[in-house]
Amino acid sequence: MKTHFEQVNADAGNSFMCKKIRSHHFDTPYHFHPECELTCITQSEGTRFVGNNFETFMAKDLLLVGRDVPHCWKNENNLEERHEAEAIVIQFKEDFLGKEFFYKPELAKIKALLDRSRKGIVFTGRTKEKAALMMDQMVEADATEKLIPLLQILDLLSKSKEFYVLNAAAAEAKISIEDCERINKIYAYIEEHFRTEILLKDVAGMVYMTPSSFCRYFKKVSRKTLNTLINEYRIELSKQKLISTEESIYAICYDCGFQNISNFNKHFRKNVNLTPSEYRAKFSHYLND
């Protein structure tokens, strides 16, 4: 799984791209491009990677990522067999309407939104419901009928308070092409081996580094240690399983790579501030959606 810069081609007759993606699963690698990207997940669930952040996503997830922010969506293997993956994606350059367009006073809030999007923004509540409906209508619209709805969506998002930022502590969630390729290899390795013990020397060797060099490098790029990343990945996967399946907590513990239930409970509470059973009870309505 190697990735770098992604070339985005606008729709014929349009200055931006708007399309519905359907597949058995999301398999685009960790990548980035100079376009802003608004993605609405209409079907599927898994783990979303944006900059240095990753967390569980489900249907109705709405995310805006700015230019050059690395990102991808991944489905856990056994979930791919049960669900098709579907999303509506809009990609556009910040200057697709002209270099000075969003600098006009009337569009100041949209300009601020696009600046904030370089940290990754997740929208919630009524905002994401309204935006999702508008995006769905855009897919089938003629080229000339797409532009105004896009501006209306950006206006809606720019005025909303129903959002949270993914990489709030980072000045900008941007890494180099070389770093992006290395991080993608590391994520891919964790995805493949998270159920077993992952050794530092094996991950470091995969990207041709000594363990000590890798630790320094990885902490600088991700602001996390490798063990923190692995445990966070396992916790995000367990959260997804707690919400979307009726598997026992005991089974989920081992299926997500934890060696015993007490260790699982310890890490889960540390990351989520709830026990696995409390988390499932709080979000149990998802099981019946």
C-alpha positions in Angstrom: 0.0 0.0 0.0 1.9 3.0 -1.3 0.5 6.5 -1.7 1.4 10.0 -2.5 -0.1 12.9 -4.3 -3.6 12.2 -5.8 -4.6 13.8 -9.1 -8.2 15.0 -8.9 -10.0 15.5 -12.2 -13.0 17.9 -12.2 -16.2 16.7 -13.8 -16.6 17.6 -17.5 -18.1 21.0 -17.8 -17.4 21.8 -14.1 -14.6 23.5 -12.2 -15.0 21.0 -9.4 -15.8 17.4 -8.9 -19.0 15.9 -7.3 -19.7 12.2 -7.5 -21.2 9.2 -5.6 -18.7 6.4 -4.9 -19.9 2.8 -4.5 -17.7 -0.1 -3.8 -17.5 -3.3 -1.7 -15.3 -1.4 0.7 -13.2 1.7 1.0 -9.7 0.9 -0.2 -8.1 4.3 -1.2 -4.8 4.6 0.6 -3.7 7.4 2.9 -3.3 10.3 0.4 -3.6 14.0 -0.1 -4.3 16.5 -2.9 -4.5 20.3 -3.3 -8.3 20.3 -3.4 -10.6 20.7 -0.4 -12.8 17.6 0.1 -16.3 17.3 1.5 -17.3 13.7 2.1 -20.6 12.3 3.3 -20.6 8.6 4.1 -24.0 7.3 3.1 -23.2 3.6 3.8 -20.4 1.8 5.6 -18.4 1.9 8.9 -14.8 1.6 9.9 -11.9 3.9 10.8 -11.3 7.3 9.4 -7.7 8.7 9.3 -7.2 12.5 8.9 -3.8 14.0 9.5 -2.6 12.7 12.9 -6.2 11.8 14.0 -8.1 8.6 13.5 -11.5 7.6 14.9 -14.6 5.5 14.1 -16.9 6.5 11.3 -20.4 5.3 10.5 -23.1 6.1 7.9 -24.0 9.8 8.0 -20.4 10.8 8.8 -19.7 14.3 7.2 -16.2 15.5 7.0 -14.5 18.6 5.4 -10.7 18.3 4.9 -8.6 21.1 3.5 -5.9 21.2 0.9 -2.9 18.9 1.3 -4.4 17.2 4.4 -3.7 13.4 4.3 -6.7 11.2 4.8 -8.4 7.9 4.1 -11.3 5.7 5.2 -10.7 2.0 6.0 -13.2 -0.9 6.6 -12.3 -3.7 8.9 -12.0 -6.9 6.9 -14.9 -8.9 8.3 -17.2 -5.9 8.0 -16.5 -5.5 4.3 -18.4 -8.8 3.8 -21.6 -7.5 5.3 -21.7 -3.9 4.0 -21.3 -2.1 0.7 -19.4 1.2 1.0 -21.0 4.3 -0.4 -20.1 8.0 -0.1 -20.8 11.4 -1.8 -17.6 13.3 -2.4 -17.1 16.9 -3.5 -13.6 18.1 -4.3 -12.7 21.7 -5.2 -9.7 24.0 -5.1 -9.9 27.1 -2.9 -9.5 29.3 -5.9 -11.8 27.4 -8.3 -14.0 30.5 -8.6 -11.0 32.8 -8.9 -8.1 33.7 -6.6 -9.9 36.5 -4.8 -13.4 35.1 -4.7 -13.5 33.9 -1.1 -11.7 37.1 0.1 -14.8 39.2 -0.5 -16.4 40.5 2.7 -19.7 38.7 2.1 -17.8 35.4 2.0 -15.5 35.9 5.1 -17.1 33.1 7.0 -16.6 30.6 4.2 -12.9 31.7 3.9 -12.6 31.1 7.6 -14.2 27.6 7.2 -11.7 26.7 4.4 -8.8 27.8 6.6 -10.1 25.8 9.5 -10.6 22.7 7.3 -6.8 22.2 7.1 -7.2 20.6 10.6 -10.1 18.5 9.5 -13.7 19.2 10.5 -16.5 16.8 11.4 -20.1 18.1 11.3 -22.9 16.8 13.4 -26.6 17.2 14.2 -29.0 19.0 11.8 -26.1 20.5 9.9 -24.9 17.2 8.6 -28.4 16.1 7.8 -29.1 19.2 5.7 -25.8 19.1 4.0 -26.1 15.4 3.2 -29.5 16.0 1.5 -28.1 18.9 -0.5 -25.1 16.8 -1.6 -27.3 14.0 -2.7 -29.3 16.3 -4.9 -26.1 17.7 -6.4 -25.0 14.3 -7.7 -27.7 14.1 -10.3 -27.9 17.8 -11.2 -26.6 19.3 -14.4 -23.3 21.0 -14.5 -24.9 24.5 -14.3 -27.0 23.4 -11.4 -24.2 22.2 -9.1 -22.4 25.5 -8.4 -25.1 27.4 -6.4 -25.9 24.3 -4.1 -22.1 24.0 -3.4 -22.0 27.6 -2.2 -25.1 27.1 -0.2 -23.5 24.0 1.5 -20.4 26.0 2.3 -22.5 28.8 3.7 -24.4 26.4 5.9 -21.2 24.8 7.2 -19.5 28.1 7.8 -22.4 29.3 10.0 -22.9 26.1 11.9 -21.8 25.4 15.5 -22.4 21.7 15.2 -18.8 20.6 14.5 -15.6 19.6 16.0 -12.0 19.9 14.7 -9.9 16.7 14.4 -6.3 18.1 14.7 -7.0 21.0 17.0 -3.5 21.0 18.5 -1.7 21.0 15.2 -0.9 24.2 13.4 -1.8 22.4 10.1 -2.3 18.7 9.5 0.2 18.5 6.7 3.0 16.1 6.1 5.4 15.5 3.2 5.0 13.0 0.4 7.7 10.8 1.9 6.1 10.9 5.4 2.7 10.1 3.9 4.1 7.0 2.2 5.8 5.9 5.4 2.7 6.5 7.6 0.6 4.6 5.1 2.9 1.6 5.4 2.7 1.8 9.2 -1.1 2.1 9.2 -1.3 -0.8 6.8 0.9 -3.0 9.0 -1.2 -2.2 12.0 -4.4 -3.0 10.2 -3.0 -6.4 9.2 -1.4 -7.4 12.5 -3.4 -5.6 15.2 -4.7 -8.9 16.6 -1.2 -10.1 17.4 1.8 -8.6 19.2 3.3 -5.8 17.1 7.1 -5.4 17.7 8.8 -2.0 17.4 11.8 -3.6 15.6 9.5 -5.1 12.9 7.7 -1.8 12.2 11.0 0.2 12.2 12.6 -2.3 9.8 9.6 -2.0 7.5 10.5 1.6 6.9 14.3 1.0 7.0 15.0 2.6 10.3 16.6 1.5 13.6 14.2 1.3 16.5 15.6 4.4 18.2 15.5 6.4 15.0 12.0 5.3 14.3 10.8 6.3 17.8 12.1 9.8 17.3 10.8 10.1 13.8 7.3 8.7 14.6 6.8 10.9 17.7 7.8 14.0 15.6 5.4 13.1 12.7 2.4 11.7 14.6 2.9 13.2 18.0 2.3 9.7 19.4 4.4 6.7 20.3 3.8 3.5 18.3 2.2 1.7 21.3 -0.2 4.7 21.8 -1.2 4.5 18.1 -1.7 0.7 18.3 -3.8 0.9 21.4 -5.9 3.8 20.0 -6.5 1.8 16.8 -7.7 -1.2 18.8 -9.9 1.0 20.9 -11.5 2.7 17.9 -12.2 -0.8 16.3 -13.7 -2.0 19.6 -16.0 1.1 19.8 -17.2 0.3 16.3 -17.9 -3.3 17.2 -19.7 -2.3 20.4 -22.0 -0.1 18.5 -22.6 -2.1 15.3 -22.6 -5.7 16.6 -24.0 -7.8 19.4 -20.8 -9.6 20.1 -19.9 -10.1 23.7 -17.4 -7.6 25.3 -15.2 -10.6 26.1 -15.1 -11.6 22.4 -14.5 -8.0 21.2 -11.6 -7.7 23.6 -9.7 -10.5 22.1 -10.8 -9.9 18.5 -9.4 -6.4 18.7 -6.0 -7.6 19.9 -6.1 -7.2 23.7 -4.6 -10.1 25.7 -7.0 -9.9 28.6 -10.2 -8.2 29.7 -8.7 -6.1 32.5 -6.1 -4.6 30.1 -8.9 -3.9 27.6 -11.1 -2.2 30.2 -8.1 -0.1 31.4 -7.2 1.2 28.0 -10.8 1.7 27.0 -11.6 3.8 30.1 -8.4 5.8 29.6 -9.4 6.7 26.0 -13.2 7.0 26.2 -13.8 7.8 29.9 -16.4 5.0 29.9 -16.2 1.2 30.4 -17.0 -0.9 27.3 -20.4 -1.8 28.8 -21.2 1.8 29.6 -20.2 2.8 26.1 -22.4 0.1 24.5 -25.4 1.1 26.8 -24.9 4.8 25.9 -25.0 4.2 22.1 -27.1 1.0 22.0 -29.7 2.7 19.7 -27.2 2.3 16.9 -27.7 -1.5 17.1 -31.4 -1.0 16.1 -30.8 1.5 13.3 
